[in-house]
Amino acid sequence: MYKDASIRQLLVNLFIALIMDIVVVAVVKAIARRRRPVANKDNEMFITVSIDKFSFPSGHCTRAVMLSILFPLQYDLFFPLTVALIAWGSAVCVSRVLLHRHHILDVIGGIGIGFVQAILISCMWLSQESAATVVNFFLDETQVGASYDV
């Protein structure tokens, strides 16, 4: 278990962001029910297992864009690292179209959803104390210096 409060804060906030992303993408996919591109052939990818048959929005794009925007918003990163994060997010988005896994509008929708999620999580970013409270609640950890009557 990580004892560093800043790492715990990051991990709790990332966990919340990723859970939110999974729920939002699942709900939008269930509503939109858009089929994957015709060029997408499941027999070309032997190792991968498709989670769903719906295409809009691209979950990979939502997560990649959310993370590549969220980290520079929350932390004062070294500029080349910020550029690398944005390049990584862009590469994920482009690869989804090039691999014929998504239509272009699926990727654009994923970019939009990821951007909105990054802004929302940035506004709701938990402090170190709040993150510690969340971890203590779920793991039933005792806090240093607290008195517990038995």
VMD Tcl script that builds the backbone (N, CA, C; Angstrom):
set m [mol new atoms 450]
animate dup $m
set s [atomselect $m all]
$s set {name element resname resid chain x y z} {
  {N N MET 1 A 0.852 -1.181 0.000}
  {CA C MET 1 A 0.000 0.000 0.000}
  {C C MET 1 A 0.893 1.238 0.000}
  {N N TYR 2 A 0.483 2.197 -0.798}
  {CA C TYR 2 A 1.251 3.428 -0.901}
  {C C TYR 2 A 0.999 4.303 0.324}
  {N N LYS 3 A 2.066 4.749 0.954}
  {CA C LYS 3 A 1.944 5.616 2.116}
  {C C LYS 3 A 2.022 7.082 1.725}
  {N N ASP 4 A 2.514 7.372 0.530}
  {CA C ASP 4 A 2.640 8.746 0.077}
  {C C ASP 4 A 1.251 9.287 -0.266}
  {N N ALA 5 A 0.853 10.366 0.375}
  {CA C ALA 5 A -0.497 10.906 0.216}
  {C C ALA 5 A -0.747 11.420 -1.200}
  {N N SER 6 A 0.272 11.959 -1.853}
  {CA C SER 6 A 0.061 12.479 -3.205}
  {C C SER 6 A -0.165 11.346 -4.213}
  {N N ILE 7 A 0.502 10.222 -4.023}
  {CA C ILE 7 A 0.281 9.074 -4.908}
  {C C ILE 7 A -1.102 8.493 -4.658}
  {N N ARG 8 A -1.492 8.414 -3.409}
  {CA C ARG 8 A -2.828 7.922 -3.072}
  {C C ARG 8 A -3.894 8.831 -3.680}
  {N N GLN 9 A -3.670 10.132 -3.613}
  {CA C GLN 9 A -4.605 11.087 -4.196}
  {C C GLN 9 A -4.733 10.859 -5.706}
  {N N LEU 10 A -3.608 10.700 -6.383}
  {CA C LEU 10 A -3.618 10.458 -7.825}
  {C C LEU 10 A -4.359 9.167 -8.159}
  {N N LEU 11 A -4.066 8.096 -7.445}
  {CA C LEU 11 A -4.681 6.805 -7.743}
  {C C LEU 11 A -6.181 6.813 -7.504}
  {N N VAL 12 A -6.634 7.436 -6.436}
  {CA C VAL 12 A -8.073 7.512 -6.159}
  {C C VAL 12 A -8.775 8.324 -7.235}
  {N N ASN 13 A -8.204 9.460 -7.608}
  {CA C ASN 13 A -8.827 10.290 -8.633}
  {C C ASN 13 A -8.829 9.602 -9.994}
  {N N LEU 14 A -7.747 8.895 -10.336}
  {CA C LEU 14 A -7.713 8.133 -11.584}
  {C C LEU 14 A -8.744 7.017 -11.580}
  {N N PHE 15 A -8.891 6.352 -10.458}
  {CA C PHE 15 A -9.889 5.288 -10.351}
  {C C PHE 15 A -11.289 5.847 -10.583}
  {N N ILE 16 A -11.595 6.975 -9.966}
  {CA C ILE 16 A -12.906 7.599 -10.150}
  {C C ILE 16 A -13.099 8.019 -11.605}
  {N N ALA 17 A -12.070 8.589 -12.213}
  {CA C ALA 17 A -12.163 9.034 -13.605}
  {C C ALA 17 A -12.403 7.859 -14.541}
  {N N LEU 18 A -11.690 6.767 -14.344}
  {CA C LEU 18 A -11.831 5.620 -15.233}
  {C C LEU 18 A -13.167 4.913 -15.040}
  {N N ILE 19 A -13.652 4.832 -13.821}
  {CA C ILE 19 A -14.980 4.249 -13.581}
  {C C ILE 19 A -16.047 5.120 -14.240}
  {N N MET 20 A -15.928 6.445 -14.095}
  {CA C MET 20 A -16.878 7.348 -14.734}
  {C C MET 20 A -16.849 7.159 -16.249}
  {N N ASP 21 A -15.655 7.012 -16.817}
  {CA C ASP 21 A -15.537 6.842 -18.258}
  {C C ASP 21 A -16.210 5.556 -18.721}
  {N N ILE 22 A -15.999 4.468 -18.020}
  {CA C ILE 22 A -16.606 3.192 -18.398}
  {C C ILE 22 A -18.125 3.293 -18.374}
  {N N VAL 23 A -18.673 3.932 -17.343}
  {CA C VAL 23 A -20.126 4.062 -17.231}
  {C C VAL 23 A -20.679 4.941 -18.349}
  {N N VAL 24 A -20.047 6.087 -18.598}
  {CA C VAL 24 A -20.533 6.996 -19.639}
  {C C VAL 24 A -20.470 6.326 -21.004}
  {N N VAL 25 A -19.378 5.675 -21.332}
  {CA C VAL 25 A -19.236 5.026 -22.639}
  {C C VAL 25 A -20.257 3.900 -22.784}
  {N N ALA 26 A -20.467 3.119 -21.737}
  {CA C ALA 26 A -21.441 2.023 -21.804}
  {C C ALA 26 A -22.855 2.548 -22.040}
  {N N VAL 27 A -23.219 3.620 -21.351}
  {CA C VAL 27 A -24.564 4.190 -21.514}
  {C C VAL 27 A -24.742 4.769 -22.913}
  {N N VAL 28 A -23.754 5.508 -23.396}
  {CA C VAL 28 A -23.865 6.106 -24.735}
  {C C VAL 28 A -23.888 5.015 -25.806}
  {N N LYS 29 A -23.080 3.973 -25.654}
  {CA C LYS 29 A -23.100 2.882 -26.623}
  {C C LYS 29 A -24.448 2.173 -26.622}
  {N N ALA 30 A -25.039 1.987 -25.443}
  {CA C ALA 30 A -26.340 1.329 -25.360}
  {C C ALA 30 A -27.437 2.175 -26.011}
  {N N ILE 31 A -27.308 3.486 -25.943}
  {CA C ILE 31 A -28.297 4.367 -26.554}
  {C C ILE 31 A -28.073 4.463 -28.060}
  {N N ALA 32 A -26.831 4.671 -28.488}
  {CA C ALA 32 A -26.536 4.902 -29.905}
  {C C ALA 32 A -26.626 3.610 -30.728}
  {N N ARG 33 A -26.097 2.502 -30.230}
  {CA C ARG 33 A -26.141 1.198 -30.888}
  {C C ARG 33 A -25.672 1.245 -32.344}
  {N N ARG 34 A -24.615 1.960 -32.608}
  {CA C ARG 34 A -24.072 2.060 -33.965}
  {C C ARG 34 A -23.135 0.897 -34.224}
  {N N ARG 35 A -23.304 0.259 -35.344}
  {CA C ARG 35 A -22.481 -0.898 -35.719}
  {C C ARG 35 A -21.066 -0.462 -36.075}
  {N N ARG 36 A -20.136 -1.385 -35.946}
  {CA C ARG 36 A -18.751 -1.120 -36.313}
  {C C ARG 36 A -18.635 -1.048 -37.835}
  {N N PRO 37 A -17.538 -0.471 -38.353}
  {CA C PRO 37 A -17.369 -0.374 -39.806}
  {C C PRO 37 A -17.391 -1.747 -40.483}
  {N N VAL 38 A -17.819 -1.756 -41.737}
  {CA C VAL 38 A -17.887 -3.005 -42.501}
  {C C VAL 38 A -16.503 -3.628 -42.656}
  {N N ALA 39 A -15.485 -2.799 -42.779}
  {CA C ALA 39 A -14.113 -3.302 -42.956}
  {C C ALA 39 A -13.561 -3.978 -41.706}
  {N N ASN 40 A -14.235 -3.821 -40.572}
  {CA C ASN 40 A -13.785 -4.427 -39.322}
  {C C ASN 40 A -14.103 -5.925 -39.359}
  {N N LYS 41 A -13.082 -6.742 -39.413}
  {CA C LYS 41 A -13.266 -8.192 -39.449}
  {C C LYS 41 A -12.692 -8.786 -38.169}
  {N N ASP 42 A -13.543 -9.471 -37.426}
  {CA C ASP 42 A -13.097 -10.061 -36.165}
  {C C ASP 42 A -12.090 -11.176 -36.373}
  {N N ASN 43 A -12.116 -11.838 -37.546}
  {CA C ASN 43 A -11.193 -12.952 -37.745}
  {C C ASN 43 A -9.770 -12.487 -38.052}
  {N N GLU 44 A -9.548 -11.160 -38.217}
  {CA C GLU 44 A -8.205 -10.650 -38.448}
  {C C GLU 44 A -7.417 -10.502 -37.150}
  {N N MET 45 A -8.106 -10.430 -36.053}
  {CA C MET 45 A -7.447 -10.244 -34.758}
  {C C MET 45 A -7.669 -11.500 -33.930}
  {N N PHE 46 A -6.657 -12.361 -33.886}
  {CA C PHE 46 A -6.802 -13.659 -33.258}
  {C C PHE 46 A -6.785 -13.581 -31.733}
  {N N ILE 47 A -6.030 -12.652 -31.186}
  {CA C ILE 47 A -5.851 -12.599 -29.745}
  {C C ILE 47 A -6.903 -11.734 -29.069}
  {N N THR 48 A -7.412 -10.727 -29.759}
  {CA C THR 48 A -8.345 -9.794 -29.148}
  {C C THR 48 A -9.742 -10.392 -29.070}
  {N N VAL 49 A -10.444 -9.998 -28.023}
  {CA C VAL 49 A -11.836 -10.383 -27.847}
  {C C VAL 49 A -12.638 -9.098 -27.787}
  {N N SER 50 A -13.624 -8.994 -28.660}
  {CA C SER 50 A -14.430 -7.780 -28.699}
  {C C SER 50 A -15.402 -7.773 -27.527}
  {N N ILE 51 A -15.386 -6.698 -26.777}
  {CA C ILE 51 A -16.260 -6.569 -25.628}
  {C C ILE 51 A -17.691 -6.319 -26.087}
  {N N ASP 52 A -17.837 -5.482 -27.080}
  {CA C ASP 52 A -19.159 -5.175 -27.596}
  {C C ASP 52 A -19.110 -5.031 -29.106}
  {N N LYS 53 A -20.272 -5.030 -29.717}
  {CA C LYS 53 A -20.322 -4.917 -31.170}
  {C C LYS 53 A -20.663 -3.512 -31.621}
  {N N PHE 54 A -20.777 -2.594 -30.678}
  {CA C PHE 54 A -21.155 -1.228 -31.015}
  {C C PHE 54 A -19.932 -0.335 -31.126}
  {N N SER 55 A -20.063 0.705 -31.934}
  {CA C SER 55 A -18.908 1.500 -32.316}
  {C C SER 55 A -18.875 2.893 -31.702}
  {N N PHE 56 A -20.033 3.515 -31.494}
  {CA C PHE 56 A -20.047 4.905 -31.023}
  {C C PHE 56 A -20.305 4.961 -29.543}
  {N N PRO 57 A -19.488 5.688 -28.796}
  {CA C PRO 57 A -18.216 6.335 -29.095}
  {C C PRO 57 A -17.063 5.364 -28.877}
  {N N SER 58 A -15.897 5.748 -29.308}
  {CA C SER 58 A -14.714 4.926 -29.097}
  {C C SER 58 A -14.250 5.073 -27.651}
  {N N GLY 59 A -14.324 3.995 -26.901}
  {CA C GLY 59 A -13.889 4.023 -25.506}
  {C C GLY 59 A -12.397 4.264 -25.367}
  {N N HIS 60 A -11.614 3.720 -26.308}
  {CA C HIS 60 A -10.176 3.981 -26.283}
  {C C HIS 60 A -9.907 5.482 -26.396}
  {N N CYS 61 A -10.632 6.140 -27.299}
  {CA C CYS 61 A -10.426 7.580 -27.502}
  {C C CYS 61 A -10.857 8.384 -26.290}
  {N N THR 62 A -11.981 8.013 -25.663}
  {CA C THR 62 A -12.427 8.771 -24.491}
  {C C THR 62 A -11.382 8.708 -23.386}
  {N N ARG 63 A -10.861 7.510 -23.133}
  {CA C ARG 63 A -9.874 7.359 -22.066}
  {C C ARG 63 A -8.549 8.026 -22.406}
  {N N ALA 64 A -8.080 7.861 -23.637}
  {CA C ALA 64 A -6.788 8.445 -24.019}
  {C C ALA 64 A -6.845 9.970 -23.975}
  {N N VAL 65 A -7.914 10.545 -24.496}
  {CA C VAL 65 A -8.049 12.005 -24.494}
  {C C VAL 65 A -8.223 12.512 -23.068}
  {N N MET 66 A -9.046 11.815 -22.278}
  {CA C MET 66 A -9.258 12.250 -20.897}
  {C C MET 66 A -7.932 12.287 -20.131}
  {N N LEU 67 A -7.129 11.247 -20.254}
  {CA C LEU 67 A -5.864 11.197 -19.522}
  {C C LEU 67 A -4.845 12.192 -20.062}
  {N N SER 68 A -4.808 12.358 -21.389}
  {CA C SER 68 A -3.812 13.280 -21.965}
  {C C SER 68 A -4.152 14.739 -21.688}
  {N N ILE 69 A -5.392 15.028 -21.329}
  {CA C ILE 69 A -5.768 16.392 -20.945}
  {C C ILE 69 A -5.727 16.552 -19.427}
  {N N LEU 70 A -6.133 15.513 -18.710}
  {CA C LEU 70 A -6.243 15.602 -17.251}
  {C C LEU 70 A -4.894 15.795 -16.565}
  {N N PHE 71 A -3.885 15.057 -16.973}
  {CA C PHE 71 A -2.577 15.178 -16.324}
  {C C PHE 71 A -1.980 16.578 -16.460}
  {N N PRO 72 A -1.958 17.171 -17.656}
  {CA C PRO 72 A -1.433 18.546 -17.734}
  {C C PRO 72 A -2.293 19.571 -16.971}
  {N N LEU 73 A -3.602 19.300 -16.849}
  {CA C LEU 73 A -4.448 20.220 -16.087}
  {C C LEU 73 A -4.136 20.169 -14.592}
  {N N GLN 74 A -3.839 18.985 -14.082}
  {CA C GLN 74 A -3.670 18.814 -12.645}
  {C C GLN 74 A -2.236 18.982 -12.156}
  {N N TYR 75 A -1.288 18.711 -13.023}
  {CA C TYR 75 A 0.109 18.736 -12.600}
  {C C TYR 75 A 0.918 19.643 -13.517}
  {N N ASP 76 A 1.929 20.271 -12.942}
  {CA C ASP 76 A 2.831 21.111 -13.715}
  {C C ASP 76 A 3.892 20.195 -14.329}
  {N N LEU 77 A 3.562 19.656 -15.501}
  {CA C LEU 77 A 4.436 18.682 -16.149}
  {C C LEU 77 A 5.514 19.357 -16.974}
  {N N PHE 78 A 6.608 18.664 -17.126}
  {CA C PHE 78 A 7.680 19.065 -18.014}
  {C C PHE 78 A 7.085 19.147 -19.423}
  {N N PHE 79 A 7.338 20.252 -20.151}
  {CA C PHE 79 A 6.673 20.501 -21.435}
  {C C PHE 79 A 6.787 19.343 -22.430}
  {N N PRO 80 A 7.968 18.735 -22.604}
  {CA C PRO 80 A 8.029 17.598 -23.532}
  {C C PRO 80 A 7.127 16.429 -23.114}
  {N N LEU 81 A 6.914 16.256 -21.803}
  {CA C LEU 81 A 6.018 15.208 -21.348}
  {C C LEU 81 A 4.569 15.532 -21.727}
  {N N THR 82 A 4.196 16.802 -21.628}
  {CA C THR 82 A 2.858 17.221 -22.051}
  {C C THR 82 A 2.663 16.974 -23.536}
  {N N VAL 83 A 3.657 17.308 -24.327}
  {CA C VAL 83 A 3.585 17.072 -25.773}
  {C C VAL 83 A 3.483 15.569 -26.051}
  {N N ALA 84 A 4.236 14.771 -25.317}
  {CA C ALA 84 A 4.197 13.316 -25.500}
  {C C ALA 84 A 2.815 12.755 -25.141}
  {N N LEU 85 A 2.209 13.258 -24.075}
  {CA C LEU 85 A 0.867 12.814 -23.701}
  {C C LEU 85 A -0.151 13.143 -24.781}
  {N N ILE 86 A -0.085 14.347 -25.304}
  {CA C ILE 86 A -1.019 14.748 -26.349}
  {C C ILE 86 A -0.772 13.938 -27.630}
  {N N ALA 87 A 0.486 13.667 -27.950}
  {CA C ALA 87 A 0.808 12.838 -29.118}
  {C C ALA 87 A 0.288 11.415 -28.935}
  {N N TRP 88 A 0.416 10.891 -27.723}
  {CA C TRP 88 A -0.094 9.549 -27.437}
  {C C TRP 88 A -1.610 9.505 -27.595}
  {N N GLY 89 A -2.316 10.471 -27.026}
  {CA C GLY 89 A -3.770 10.520 -27.167}
  {C C GLY 89 A -4.190 10.637 -28.624}
  {N N SER 90 A -3.485 11.454 -29.366}
  {CA C SER 90 A -3.786 11.616 -30.798}
  {C C SER 90 A -3.510 10.326 -31.561}
  {N N ALA 91 A -2.419 9.653 -31.234}
  {CA C ALA 91 A -2.074 8.404 -31.916}
  {C C ALA 91 A -3.128 7.322 -31.658}
  {N N VAL 92 A -3.631 7.266 -30.443}
  {CA C VAL 92 A -4.691 6.300 -30.136}
  {C C VAL 92 A -5.918 6.588 -30.987}
  {N N CYS 93 A -6.294 7.851 -31.090}
  {CA C CYS 93 A -7.478 8.229 -31.862}
  {C C CYS 93 A -7.311 7.900 -33.341}
  {N N VAL 94 A -6.167 8.221 -33.893}
  {CA C VAL 94 A -5.920 7.939 -35.309}
  {C C VAL 94 A -5.875 6.429 -35.556}
  {N N SER 95 A -5.288 5.682 -34.633}
  {CA C SER 95 A -5.160 4.239 -34.829}
  {C C SER 95 A -6.512 3.543 -34.858}
  {N N ARG 96 A -7.494 4.052 -34.145}
  {CA C ARG 96 A -8.817 3.426 -34.133}
  {C C ARG 96 A -9.477 3.478 -35.507}
  {N N VAL 97 A -9.224 4.557 -36.233}
  {CA C VAL 97 A -9.770 4.671 -37.593}
  {C C VAL 97 A -8.935 3.832 -38.562}
  {N N LEU 98 A -7.614 3.901 -38.434}
  {CA C LEU 98 A -6.741 3.159 -39.350}
  {C C LEU 98 A -6.903 1.643 -39.211}
  {N N LEU 99 A -7.244 1.180 -38.037}
  {CA C LEU 99 A -7.469 -0.250 -37.823}
  {C C LEU 99 A -8.883 -0.689 -38.199}
  {N N HIS 100 A -9.691 0.263 -38.658}
  {CA C HIS 100 A -11.083 0.014 -39.051}
  {C C HIS 100 A -11.937 -0.473 -37.884}
  {N N ARG 101 A -11.580 -0.068 -36.687}
  {CA C ARG 101 A -12.384 -0.432 -35.517}
  {C C ARG 101 A -13.527 0.560 -35.289}
  {N N HIS 102 A -13.361 1.797 -35.793}
  {CA C HIS 102 A -14.367 2.839 -35.587}
  {C C HIS 102 A -14.482 3.712 -36.828}
  {N N HIS 103 A -15.658 4.327 -36.937}
  {CA C HIS 103 A -15.861 5.371 -37.946}
  {C C HIS 103 A -15.210 6.653 -37.428}
  {N N ILE 104 A -14.989 7.603 -38.326}
  {CA C ILE 104 A -14.367 8.873 -37.921}
  {C C ILE 104 A -15.223 9.602 -36.896}
  {N N LEU 105 A -16.545 9.599 -37.083}
  {CA C LEU 105 A -17.413 10.295 -36.125}
  {C C LEU 105 A -17.423 9.619 -34.754}
  {N N ASP 106 A -17.186 8.316 -34.713}
  {CA C ASP 106 A -17.059 7.627 -33.416}
  {C C ASP 106 A -15.865 8.172 -32.644}
  {N N VAL 107 A -14.773 8.389 -33.360}
  {CA C VAL 107 A -13.550 8.908 -32.753}
  {C C VAL 107 A -13.756 10.365 -32.334}
  {N N ILE 108 A -14.398 11.150 -33.185}
  {CA C ILE 108 A -14.657 12.560 -32.841}
  {C C ILE 108 A -15.571 12.638 -31.619}
  {N N GLY 109 A -16.577 11.776 -31.563}
  {CA C GLY 109 A -17.437 11.717 -30.378}
  {C C GLY 109 A -16.663 11.321 -29.135}
  {N N GLY 110 A -15.747 10.348 -29.279}
  {CA C GLY 110 A -14.911 9.936 -28.149}
  {C C GLY 110 A -14.000 11.058 -27.667}
  {N N ILE 111 A -13.475 11.838 -28.629}
  {CA C ILE 111 A -12.628 12.978 -28.258}
  {C C ILE 111 A -13.437 13.993 -27.464}
  {N N GLY 112 A -14.644 14.284 -27.923}
  {CA C GLY 112 A -15.499 15.246 -27.221}
  {C C GLY 112 A -15.860 14.784 -25.822}
  {N N ILE 113 A -16.247 13.522 -25.697}
  {CA C ILE 113 A -16.606 12.983 -24.384}
  {C C ILE 113 A -15.388 12.973 -23.467}
  {N N GLY 114 A -14.227 12.580 -23.986}
  {CA C GLY 114 A -13.004 12.572 -23.172}
  {C C GLY 114 A -12.624 13.956 -22.687}
  {N N PHE 115 A -12.792 14.958 -23.557}
  {CA C PHE 115 A -12.486 16.331 -23.170}
  {C C PHE 115 A -13.415 16.799 -22.046}
  {N N VAL 116 A -14.713 16.538 -22.186}
  {CA C VAL 116 A -15.680 16.938 -21.144}
  {C C VAL 116 A -15.385 16.215 -19.836}
  {N N GLN 117 A -15.056 14.929 -19.915}
  {CA C GLN 117 A -14.740 14.179 -18.699}
  {C C GLN 117 A -13.496 14.719 -18.012}
  {N N ALA 118 A -12.490 15.102 -18.783}
  {CA C ALA 118 A -11.270 15.655 -18.193}
  {C C ALA 118 A -11.576 16.945 -17.444}
  {N N ILE 119 A -12.400 17.797 -18.029}
  {CA C ILE 119 A -12.767 19.051 -17.360}
  {C C ILE 119 A -13.564 18.758 -16.093}
  {N N LEU 120 A -14.522 17.822 -16.165}
  {CA C LEU 120 A -15.333 17.474 -14.991}
  {C C LEU 120 A -14.482 16.911 -13.864}
  {N N ILE 121 A -13.620 15.960 -14.182}
  {CA C ILE 121 A -12.769 15.359 -13.144}
  {C C ILE 121 A -11.815 16.397 -12.571}
  {N N SER 122 A -11.329 17.285 -13.416}
  {CA C SER 122 A -10.443 18.348 -12.943}
  {C C SER 122 A -11.160 19.249 -11.940}
  {N N CYS 123 A -12.430 19.512 -12.184}
  {CA C CYS 123 A -13.210 20.351 -11.253}
  {C C CYS 123 A -13.538 19.607 -9.960}
  {N N MET 124 A -13.673 18.279 -10.051}
  {CA C MET 124 A -14.058 17.481 -8.882}
  {C C MET 124 A -12.856 16.788 -8.236}
  {N N TRP 125 A -11.650 17.192 -8.575}
  {CA C TRP 125 A -10.422 16.543 -8.097}
  {C C TRP 125 A -10.406 16.494 -6.576}
  {N N LEU 126 A -10.272 15.314 -6.007}
  {CA C LEU 126 A -10.277 15.155 -4.557}
  {C C LEU 126 A -8.943 15.596 -3.956}
  {N N SER 127 A -9.027 16.200 -2.790}
  {CA C SER 127 A -7.815 16.587 -2.074}
  {C C SER 127 A -7.166 15.343 -1.472}
  {N N GLN 128 A -5.969 15.514 -0.918}
  {CA C GLN 128 A -5.274 14.380 -0.306}
  {C C GLN 128 A -6.068 13.826 0.871}
  {N N GLU 129 A -6.676 14.718 1.648}
  {CA C GLU 129 A -7.461 14.279 2.808}
  {C C GLU 129 A -8.705 13.518 2.363}
  {N N SER 130 A -9.379 14.018 1.325}
  {CA C SER 130 A -10.588 13.346 0.830}
  {C C SER 130 A -10.239 11.987 0.229}
  {N N ALA 131 A -9.144 11.924 -0.494}
  {CA C ALA 131 A -8.717 10.654 -1.078}
  {C C ALA 131 A -8.385 9.648 0.029}
  {N N ALA 132 A -7.732 10.111 1.078}
  {CA C ALA 132 A -7.416 9.224 2.203}
  {C C ALA 132 A -8.694 8.737 2.884}
  {N N THR 133 A -9.687 9.597 2.979}
  {CA C THR 133 A -10.964 9.209 3.574}
  {C C THR 133 A -11.653 8.136 2.735}
  {N N VAL 134 A -11.611 8.289 1.421}
  {CA C VAL 134 A -12.210 7.287 0.527}
  {C C VAL 134 A -11.509 5.943 0.695}
  {N N VAL 135 A -10.188 5.959 0.713}
  {CA C VAL 135 A -9.426 4.713 0.870}
  {C C VAL 135 A -9.714 4.096 2.234}
  {N N ASN 136 A -9.741 4.905 3.269}
  {CA C ASN 136 A -10.005 4.393 4.615}
  {C C ASN 136 A -11.400 3.786 4.717}
  {N N PHE 137 A -12.361 4.380 4.023}
  {CA C PHE 137 A -13.724 3.868 4.055}
  {C C PHE 137 A -13.794 2.479 3.428}
  {N N PHE 138 A -13.165 2.313 2.259}
  {CA C PHE 138 A -13.251 1.040 1.560}
  {C C PHE 138 A -12.327 -0.028 2.130}
  {N N LEU 139 A -11.178 0.362 2.641}
  {CA C LEU 139 A -10.221 -0.617 3.157}
  {C C LEU 139 A -10.274 -0.760 4.670}
  {N N ASP 140 A -11.091 0.056 5.329}
  {CA C ASP 140 A -11.235 0.021 6.780}
  {C C ASP 140 A -9.884 0.172 7.472}
  {N N GLU 141 A -9.085 1.131 6.985}
  {CA C GLU 141 A -7.784 1.407 7.575}
  {C C GLU 141 A -7.944 2.359 8.752}
  {N N THR 142 A -7.076 2.217 9.713}
  {CA C THR 142 A -7.067 3.156 10.825}
  {C C THR 142 A -6.112 4.289 10.506}
  {N N GLN 143 A -6.438 5.471 10.981}
  {CA C GLN 143 A -5.598 6.623 10.743}
  {C C GLN 143 A -4.638 6.804 11.908}
  {N N VAL 144 A -3.443 7.284 11.591}
  {CA C VAL 144 A -2.428 7.506 12.611}
  {C C VAL 144 A -2.876 8.647 13.503}
  {N N GLY 145 A -2.816 8.431 14.787}
  {CA C GLY 145 A -3.156 9.475 15.749}
  {C C GLY 145 A -4.621 9.510 16.125}
  {N N ALA 146 A -5.456 8.691 15.515}
  {CA C ALA 146 A -6.878 8.692 15.830}
  {C C ALA 146 A -7.126 7.756 17.017}
  {N N SER 147 A -8.153 8.073 17.799}
  {CA C SER 147 A -8.496 7.217 18.927}
  {C C SER 147 A -9.773 6.443 18.582}
  {N N TYR 148 A -9.723 5.157 18.789}
  {CA C TYR 148 A -10.854 4.301 18.490}
  {C C TYR 148 A -11.301 3.614 19.771}
  {N N ASP 149 A -12.562 3.843 20.153}
  {CA C ASP 149 A -13.082 3.182 21.336}
  {C C ASP 149 A -13.590 1.790 20.941}
  {N N VAL 150 A -13.167 0.819 21.740}
  {CA C VAL 150 A -13.564 -0.552 21.423}
  {C C VAL 150 A -14.580 -1.013 22.412}
}
mol reanalyze $m
mol bondsrecalc $m
mol representation Tube
mol addrep $m
